[in-house]
Amino acid sequence: MGISMMDHSALKPRLARIEGQVRGVAKMIEEERYCIDIVTQIQAIRAGLSRVEDVVLQDHVAHCVQEVIESGDLEQRQAKIDELMRVLPKSRRE
């Protein structure tokens, strides 16, 4: 199961903006721009990616995890919990 259509349409412009920011940073590096300006743009990219990640995780819990909980399948429910416990610590590292 993938991302819901509503979230898909919300994420597409965000990802396009991030893609543009990454290209902008590459150009800034080529032009040997001031380091702090480059770092500032990188921080903006990270913040944007973090927001995208939050939306994807929320969608996963609201749809995929909720579906398994409602199914009553204890094995699948535990698998989803284990999956979240593996990915959440990674998503919060800085």
C-alpha positions in Angstrom: 0.0 0.0 0.0 1.3 3.5 -0.9 0.6 7.1 0.0 -3.0 8.2 -0.2 -3.9 10.4 -3.2 -4.6 13.4 -1.0 -1.1 13.2 0.6 0.4 12.5 -2.8 -0.9 15.8 -4.3 0.3 17.7 -1.2 3.8 16.2 -1.4 4.4 16.7 -5.1 4.9 20.5 -4.9 7.0 20.2 -1.7 9.3 17.7 -3.3 9.6 19.8 -6.4 10.6 22.8 -4.2 13.2 20.7 -2.4 14.5 19.4 -5.7 15.0 23.1 -6.8 16.7 23.9 -3.5 19.2 21.0 -4.0 19.9 22.2 -7.5 20.4 25.7 -6.1 22.9 24.5 -3.5 24.8 22.7 -6.3 25.0 26.0 -8.2 26.0 27.9 -5.1 28.9 25.5 -4.5 30.0 25.8 -8.2 29.9 29.6 -7.8 31.9 29.3 -4.6 29.3 31.2 -2.7 29.6 32.1 1.0 29.6 29.0 3.1 27.0 30.2 5.6 24.6 30.9 2.8 25.1 27.4 1.5 24.6 25.9 5.0 21.4 27.9 5.4 20.0 26.5 2.2 21.0 22.9 3.3 19.1 23.5 6.6 16.1 24.6 4.6 16.3 21.4 2.5 16.5 19.3 5.7 13.5 21.0 7.2 11.5 20.5 4.0 12.5 16.8 3.9 11.5 16.4 7.5 8.1 17.8 6.8 7.7 15.4 3.9 8.8 12.6 6.1 6.2 13.6 8.8 3.4 13.5 6.2 4.5 10.1 4.9 4.7 8.7 8.5 1.3 10.1 9.4 -0.2 8.6 6.3 1.3 5.3 7.1 -0.1 5.3 10.6 -3.5 6.6 9.5 -3.9 4.0 6.7 -1.6 1.1 6.8 -1.2 0.7 10.5 -4.9 1.5 11.2 -6.0 -1.1 8.6 -3.9 -3.8 10.3 -5.2 -2.9 13.8 -8.8 -3.1 12.5 -8.1 -6.5 10.8 -7.5 -8.1 14.2 -4.4 -9.9 12.8 -2.1 -9.9 15.8 0.9 -11.1 13.8 0.6 -8.4 11.2 -0.1 -5.8 13.9 3.1 -6.7 15.7 5.0 -6.6 12.4 3.7 -3.0 11.8 4.8 -2.0 15.3 8.2 -3.5 14.8 8.5 -1.7 11.5 7.7 1.6 13.1 10.1 1.0 15.9 12.9 0.4 13.4 12.3 3.5 11.3 11.3 6.1 13.9 14.6 6.3 15.7 16.3 6.7 12.3 13.9 9.5 11.3 14.8 11.6 14.4 18.5 11.5 14.1 20.2 14.8 13.4 
